Every structure is written in C-alpha cells, then in structure tokens.
Amino acid sequence: MAGSESRRKLAEWRIMQHRGRNKIQKATKDPVARTKLLSEIPSPKQAILHLSEADRRSALASVPAILSENPVVDTEGDQISNKPPHSFLTSSPAEIRNLIYHYTVGYPTCRKLYDYYYDQKEKARAKIELRPRSANTRVSRHSKIHLQTPTILLLCRQITREALSMLHCQSFNIDRIPPWVMGNPMPLPITNFISRPTLQTLRFAEIKISLGESTDFGSGKVWLGLLDDVLNAWSQHNCLVRLHVVFKLYNVTRQNIWFYELEDYEKLVEKLSYFEFKHGSRPGLIQWEHWVIDFAYAYKVGFRNPVVRVHPDPYIWQGSVIEWL
C-alpha cells in the first residue's frame, strides 16, 4: 500500500483537477476569463531546450580524444601547420556551419525509432516470402533494429567535433513505451532502439511517464521495466547534465486504478531519486514536473492557479502504444 506522502500527493492532484475544471468552466461563461485563459495557454509548438551558460559548458566539456585538435606530424617528425587547406570548413563562417548542423544533426523521436523498427520487420517478412519454403522462415519477435550512425559524424574529425558539440546541447526524449509485440509479456527493451553507448553519452534527457491510463494493465509496471533498462545503462556510465522527468497523471479520481498505480509511482520516484544520489553528476540533476490529464486538458501541478495546456499539444499528448496495434 502506498505511503502517506503519496496519498497526500494524490489528494493534491485531485484538487488540481478540480481547480482546472473550474477555470475552464468559468472561461466558457465569462468572455474576459476566456480571453485571459487563451492568452495563458502555451503555444503547441515543440518545446525548445533552454540552457544556462553553466549547463552549456558542462555539456561541451568532454570531447573524445580522437577528435582533439592536435597538430598533424609527418613521417619525418616535422610538425605540419594546424591550418587546414581551403575547403568548406575554412571558407564558411562558424554561424553558417552551425545552421547546417542544426538541420542535419539531432536525436530522433521515439516515434521515428519505433516506426523504423516496423519498417525493418516488414522488409524482413518480404524477404522471407521470396525464400524457398525449405528455408527458415521465422522472424524473431525479439530482434533488434539495425542501429546507424548519422553520415555527417563519419566525414572527418573537425566536422564530427563541431557536429557533436551541437548534438550534445540537444535533449533526447523518451515519451512512449517501445512496441509491445503480441505474445510478449512486456514491451521490447528500449536498448533495442537506442544503443547503450548513445544513452551513456547523452547530456540532456527527458522522460515522460504516463500513469493511470488503463484499467486492464498497470501503466506504472510497464514504465518500471523501461526505466530499469535506461537506469542500468546510466548507472554504468553517464554524462548527464540535466534529466527532466514529467509525470502525466490520468484518471486521478478513479480509486480502483490509483490503488495500484500509486505504489508504482512511489517505486519510480524511488528509483530515479536513488540514481540521482548514487550516480548523478551533481545535486538537483533531476527536474520534476507533474501534469494532471483531464481528457482534452492538462493542468500543471504546483500552482494555485493551474497552468493549462490543450489537446493536441505535443508536449503532453505524444501518442501511445495503441498506435501500433
């Protein structure tokens, strides 16, 4: 059974839902309140990662040794000039190169990673259909996708160094559980889609955990399994500067759902807090955020006058595993 602190939080979430509904109801009757509400609702555009100067310096502090700017030495031991020959790298200003890296370098969304998995599965089935019947025609339900490195990171050391500096200032968002293949007791491991070394080199990450979505299975238990995969990789090694954790809380008034989900919420918070204490680079590594989801509206916890977001704001409503069924 959940502890008193978690039960107190659940009561706070229910109060927040009540306040949010009152705010929406007032806006439907009062034109002034409606105008004020519409002005307060954040834009549904993709959220931008805002970095302090300290966070930026921390993210760019470590560069792989192979990418260091050491001068080249010829076979006779004479030092060759550091100045590269005339090329795109020397003729284009840094601002122009950064704009190019901005459009060519970035972490994929979970949706793209999972779509790529299904594309590969369809191609594998198509190849099997062309094989003789005597050949092995089984397609493993646990097979990994073929992970690829962006081509721009394979061109030369200087481009890789500059592109990585841009990549390290971006956030990787885990906002969906991996595909849940029919017949499997749990979704596929997240490390089937993003490699452990990539997870371990992330500077900024965001995990959006949905709880209370279903009465048929516990959302918290599914997220506990995913979180174990991620934290196991980060416990071995991590370069995290900031970890943003967002809890999206559905059906907070449904006692039959939250009798179990509240226990899983405690376990999730405990795992994340222990990781921050044991393996975090600094105190306050994790930034917490809670949203109460009320159908087409979401209310941010922690404000007497709740911040409201409206569907289809992608910050809250990314989709679910139902998309792939």
N, C-alpha and C positions, 0 to 999 in steps of 0.2 A: 504493500500500500504506500502511496506517495506521502512524503513528509508534509509537515505543516507549512513550511515555506512555499512549497509548490502549490499546495491548496490555496494559500493566500494569493499567489500569482494568478491562479485560475479565476478566483473571485475578481481580481483586478481586471483580467481580460474580459470578463462578462460585463463589468461596469463600463469598460471602454467601448464595448459593442453597443451598450445601451446609450451612452453619450453620443456615439457616432450616428446611431439611428435617429436620435432626437435632432441632431444637427441637420441631417438630410431631410427629415420631415419638416423642420422649420423652414428650410430653403425652398420646399415645394409650395409653401403658403405665402411666404414673405419675399417680394421681389428684391428688397435690399439684402436680405440674408442670402438669397440665391446668387446675386452678383458677387457678394463677398466670398461665398463658397467657391464659385467658379474661379475667382482670382487666386484663391489659396491652393487649388488643386495643381500639383506639379505637372509639368509637361510630360506626355507619354513617350518622349524621345529616350533613346538609350542613355543610361546614366554614364557620366564621364568620371573617370578616376581622378580625384583631386589629390595632388601630392604636396606635402610640405617640402621645404628645401632639405630638411634633415632626412626625410624618407627617400628623397631622390638620391642624395649622396650615399645612403646605405644601400640602395638598390644597385648603384653603379660602382660600388666599392671593389667588388671582386670580378676580375676578368681572367679567363683561363690562361695559363702560362703560355700556351702555344700561340695565343693571339696578342702577346705583349709586343710593344713597339721597339724591339731590339734591332740595331743596325745589322745589315747583312755583311758577312765576311766572305771574301773569295777564297779559293783553294790555296793561294799563296800566302794567306794570312794578312793581306792588306784589307783595311776597312773600306767598304764601299759606302758612298753617301746615303743617308737616310732619305733623301729627296727622291720620290718616285718619278718615273718618266711622265711625259704629258699624256693624260688619259682623262676619262670621265671623272675619276676620283679627284684629280688635281685641278681640273678646269671648272668643275661645278661647285658652287658655294655650299657650305655645310647645310644652310637652310633648305636648299633645293634637294639635297640628298636626303635630309630628314623627312621632307614631304613624300619622297618616293618610298622610303622605308615605312612611313606611316600607312601607305596604301598596300604595301606588299608583305609586311610582317605583322603578325598578330596571332593570338591564340584562337583556335576555332571554338565555336559554341558547342555545348553538349549535343544540341540538336544535330549539328553538322557531323559530329563524330559518330553519333548513333545512326544517322542516315547512311553514312559511308559504310558502316557495318552491314546494313541490309543490302546496299548495292553490291558489296563483295559476296554476300551469301547468294544473291540472285545470279551473279556471274558464275559462282561455283556450281550451282544447280544446272545452269545452262550448259556448262562444260560436261557435267556428268551425263546429261541427256544425250550427248554426242558420243559417249564411250560405248564400247561393246557391252552387252549385258553381263558378260562373264567378269568384267572389271568390278572393283569395289565401288559401290555407288553410295556409300554412306557419307553424309555430311555431318561433321561433328557439331553438336549444339554448343560446345564449349570453345570452339576455335576462336583464336584471336584475329583481329583485323591486321592487315599489313601496315604498320606504322611507317610514316615517311617524314623525312626532314625537308623543310622548305628549301627549294633550289637556291634561293638567294643566300642562304647560310653556307653554301658549298662552293662559292665562287672564288674568294680569296680572303686572306686574313683580315685586311682592312675593312672590306665590306662586311664580313662576319662580325668583326668587333663593333662597327658602327650600328649594324642591324640589331645585334644583341642588346646594345645599350638602349635602343628603342623598345625592344621586346620586354626587357626587364622592368620597364616602367608601366607595363600593362598588367591587367588582372585577368586571371583565369577563373571563370565562374562555373561552379558545379550547381546547376539549378534543376536538374532532372535526374531521376534514377536511371541506370542503364537498362537496355532492353531486357524484358522478362520473357525468356523463351518458354513456350508452352511445355510443360512437363518438368521444368526446373523448380526446385523449392524456393530459390531466391533469384534476383536479377543477376546478370553477368557481372563479374568484378570490374570496377572502374579502371583497373590497371590493364584490362584488355583493350582499352581505347586510348589511354594516355600512359606512356611508359613511366616507370618509377623514377629513372633519372630526370625526366622532364618535370615530374612532380617535385622532385627534390631541389630543382634549380629555380622554382617559382619564387618571385619576390613578393607578389601580391596575389591573394586568392580570396574568393568569395564563395561561401557555401550557403545555399538557400534551402532550408529544411521545411518540408510541409508535414504538418501533423493534424490528425483528426479528419482526414479526407474521406475515409471509408469505414463502414461498419463490418465489412467482410474480412479485412485483414488489417493488422496494426501498421500504420504508416511509420511509426517510430521504430519498429523492429527492422523494417526494410532499410531505413536510414542508418540504423546502428551498424548493419553489415557493411554498408558503403563507407561509413565513417571509419570503421576498423581498417579497411584497405588503405584509405588515404593516410590515416594517422600512423599506421605501421611503416609506411614509406617515409613519412616526415620524421618519425622517431629515430630512424637510422641516420638520416641527414636531412637538413632543410636550410634554406636561405631566406626564410620568410621575414619580411619587414612588417607586413600587416596582414592579418586574417580577419575578414569581415564575415560574421555569422548572422544570418537572417532566419528567424523562425516565422513561418506563416501558419497561423492557427485557425483551423476550420472548425465549425460546429461546436463552439465553446460552451454552448448551453446544453449539449447532449451528454448527459451524465454517463450513459452506457458506453460511449466512446472514450471519454476522458478518464474513466476509472482506470483504464489500462494505459492510455496514451500519456498520462501524467507521469507514470513510472518511467516510461521510455524517455520522456523529456528530461527527467532527472538524470538518467544514465547518459544521455547525450551531453548535457551540460557538464556532468562529472568528467566524462572522457576528454572533452575539449579543455576544461579547466586544468586537468592533470597534465595534459600535453603542454599547455602554456607554461605551467610551473616547472615541468621537468625538462622540456626541450625547446621552449621559446627563447628567442634571442634577447628579449627584454620584457619587463613587466608591462602589462597593457597591450600585449601583442594582439589579442583578440578584441574586436569591437562588436558588441552585441546589439541586435535590433529585433524587435518583435512587432508583427502586424497581425491584427485580428481580421480574418477574411469573412465578409458578410455578403455572400452572393456577388453582386457586381461592384461592391465597395470594399475598401480595405482601410482600417484605422490603425494608425501608429500608436503603440503603447508608450506611455511615459509622459503624455501631455494631458492636461486637464481639458483643453480644447483640442480634440484629436485632429492630427493631420489626416486628410482623406485622399485616397487615390481611387480612380475609377477604371473599371474594365473598358478597353483591353490594354491597360498599361503594362508594357513588357517587363517592368521592374518587379511586378508581383505575379502576373499571370504568364508563365512561360510555357505552360502545357504540362502534360502528364504522360504516364506510361500508356494510357488508353490510346494515344495517338498511333501506337504501333501494333495494336491488336486488330 
